[in-house]
Amino acid sequence: MADSFSLSLKELARRNKSLAPGHRACAGCPFPAVVRMTLSASDYPVVVANATGCMEVTTSIFPFGAWPVPWIHNAFENAAATISGVEAAYKALVRKGVVPADKKIKFIAFGGDGGTYDIGLQSLSGAAERGHNFLYILYDNEGYMNTGIQRSSSTPYGASTTTSPAGKVLHGKLQHKKPIVDIMAAHGIPYAAQASVSHWNDYVKKVRKALSIEGPTFIAVYSPCVPGWGYPENKSIEVAKIAVESGFWPLYEVENGYYKINYRPRNPVPIEEFLKSQARFAHLLNYPEAIEELKRFIQERWKFLEFMEKRREIDGVTENV
Ligand SMILES: Cc1ncc(C[n+]2csc(CCOP(=O)(O)OP(=O)(O)O)c2C)c(N)n1
């Protein structure tokens, strides 16, 4: 549905703010599409901070840089702290009259799931609590991919990684994903959302909405990983789509505490299709009880989201809050 935050595909392509050719992301990796959509979605100049991870290492191979905007690399754990410092510096320069007050600049941090759910969570939580004006984008490939496909607290239950290998003893990871969007929403920030690279329109709208809001905002965008998940390199968008269509990765947003489910799969694809699409779950088909556990978790998540969405009805909140 079109609204004030929508951008046509034609307009998005016309803006064409992309990474320079020659970045070293794996063939088929969808994060360059995430970057391209994000930069093209913004109506304002942006400054980007980037935590260590696949996105950073593949776009900044010395002496080259693939970013068409001011970009700062920081440690694995402090993308949010770094962007808060940049945003505070901008405010100081505006106060001193060095930067004109009407020159609007937006501040974006990108981090992988390891840099966000795990090691960067404290700096992200701190920046959110201090109320800096920035958008944090988590590209979620469900593992520590650039260092060798280790589990993170975002890796799904049952997935095989180098530190949660499936074998005679384990059927892959034993824990479920952390609800990172809910964790961020619980900070009382004005906007937190979950999106997928496969649903570009929904993602672009969310980026534009987040950038229009003063204060900390957060988007988790699903971004499959060819070598980490084990699927053919031309299937990234398809795999991300199955994650949404099977209900594994719901698209939703939380605006000032009010939840909204943005998309309900009309004919949900069985979760087995999502599992079958990737090598990291291949062993699970021999563990029906593990698949049942995954299904239970997914249903619980949906029950939670449906319940949270009811608050809108109770408070009579319709669209914008
Ligand atoms: C304090 C610290 N611990 C460990 C590392 C090594 N390290 C660099 S990137 C990385 C994993 C990044 O994973 P993630 O954030 O999920 O990004 P991805 O590579 O998957 O895009 C690790 C363990 C580091 N740089 N700093």
The ligand as a Tripos MOL2 file, in Angstrom:
@<TRIPOS>MOLECULE
LIG
   26    27     1     0     0
SMALL
NO_CHARGES

@<TRIPOS>ATOM
      1 C1         36.3180   -7.6180   20.4330 C.3       1 LIG1
      2 C2         36.4150   -8.4260   19.1670 C.ar      1 LIG1
      3 N1         36.1840   -9.7600   19.1980 N.ar      1 LIG1
      4 C3         36.2790  -10.4770   18.0780 C.ar      1 LIG1
      5 C4         36.6200   -9.8800   16.9080 C.ar      1 LIG1
      6 C5         36.7670  -10.7140   15.6490 C.3       1 LIG1
      7 N2         35.6390  -10.5120   14.7620 N.ar      1 LIG1
      8 C6         35.6250   -9.5810   13.7920 C.ar      1 LIG1
      9 S1         34.2220   -9.5830   12.9120 S.2       1 LIG1
     10 C7         33.6050  -10.8850   13.7970 C.ar      1 LIG1
     11 C8         32.2720  -11.4900   13.4720 C.3       1 LIG1
     12 C9         31.2770  -10.5340   12.8880 C.3       1 LIG1
     13 O1         30.0490  -11.1450   12.8230 O.3       1 LIG1
     14 P1         28.7620  -10.3150   12.4840 P.3       1 LIG1
     15 O2         28.6830   -9.0900   13.3090 O.co2     1 LIG1
     16 O3         27.5940  -11.2340   12.5810 O.co2     1 LIG1
     17 O4         28.9980   -9.8350   11.0060 O.3       1 LIG1
     18 P2         29.1380  -10.6790    9.6450 P.3       1 LIG1
     19 O5         30.5900  -10.9690    9.4640 O.co2     1 LIG1
     20 O6         28.3090  -11.9020    9.7710 O.co2     1 LIG1
     21 O7         28.6300   -9.7510    8.6090 O.co2     1 LIG1
     22 C10        34.5030  -11.2750   14.7860 C.ar      1 LIG1
     23 C11        34.2840  -12.4000   15.7180 C.3       1 LIG1
     24 C12        36.8450   -8.4990   16.8900 C.ar      1 LIG1
     25 N3         37.1420   -7.8390   15.7790 N.pl3     1 LIG1
     26 N4         36.7480   -7.8010   18.0370 N.ar      1 LIG1
@<TRIPOS>BOND
     1     1     2 1
     2     2     3 ar
     3     2    26 ar
     4     3     4 ar
     5     4     5 ar
     6     5     6 1
     7     5    24 ar
     8     6     7 1
     9     7     8 ar
    10     7    22 ar
    11     8     9 ar
    12     9    10 ar
    13    10    11 1
    14    10    22 ar
    15    11    12 1
    16    12    13 1
    17    13    14 1
    18    14    15 2
    19    14    16 1
    20    14    17 1
    21    17    18 1
    22    18    19 2
    23    18    20 1
    24    18    21 1
    25    22    23 1
    26    24    25 1
    27    24    26 ar
@<TRIPOS>SUBSTRUCTURE
     1 LIG1         1 GROUP 0 **** ****
